[in-house]
Amino acid sequence: MRTPGWKVISGVVVTGALGAALGTGVAAAEPAQAPPSTPVTITLSPEQVAALCTQRVPRLEKRIEALSTRISGDASVRGSTAWLTARAEKERAAGRTAIADALQQRAERRAERGPQLDQLKQRVATFRDRYCGEAG
């Protein structure tokens, strides 16, 4: 069974964190607009900043940490790259090469998520340090 995981998580995390941080809304039905010719300053109210710092940032940090732990787990951690690799080897030994190849590709894609999560963790930490001060 394949979970919708990464595409949904990365879309929610990036859109939610950056959209909320920048105070912009993202709607799929809106037509693409040309970027402004001059920089635009977006101001958040103190209530919006407080909500980001006390609610969104801690949830994002917790979720990123949980995903990082899961990805880097050993073969006993369901969903880790080691677990997927072990499953691929088991399927290959049973003669199911197509399934084994698919599992191996999933393991390789999942291993690529580690650095992406590290970058996202750094971006959230930078936002927290810059805007949250004592609140975060």
KAPEGI-V267623 format. One record per pair of residues at least 4 apart in sequence whose C-alpha atoms are under 6 Angstrom apart, sorted by the first residue. I is the first residue (numbers start at 1). GAP is how many residues later the second one is. If there is no record, write none. Layout:
((I | GAP) (I | GAP))
This chain:
((5 | 4) (6 | 4) (7 | 4) (8 | 4) (9 | 4) (10 | 4) (11 | 4) (12 | 4) (13 | 4) (14 | 4) (15 | 4) (16 | 4) (17 | 4) (18 | 4) (19 | 4) (19 | 5) (44 | 4) (50 | 4) (51 | 4) (52 | 4) (52 | 5) (53 | 4) (53 | 79) (53 | 83) (54 | 82) (69 | 4) (70 | 10) (71 | 9) (71 | 10) (72 | 8) (73 | 4) (73 | 7) (74 | 8) (75 | 7) (75 | 8) (78 | 5) (81 | 26) (84 | 19) (84 | 23) (85 | 19) (88 | 12) (88 | 15) (88 | 16) (91 | 5) (91 | 9) (92 | 4) (92 | 5) (92 | 8) (97 | 4) (106 | 4) (117 | 4) (126 | 4) (127 | 4) (128 | 4) (132 | 4))
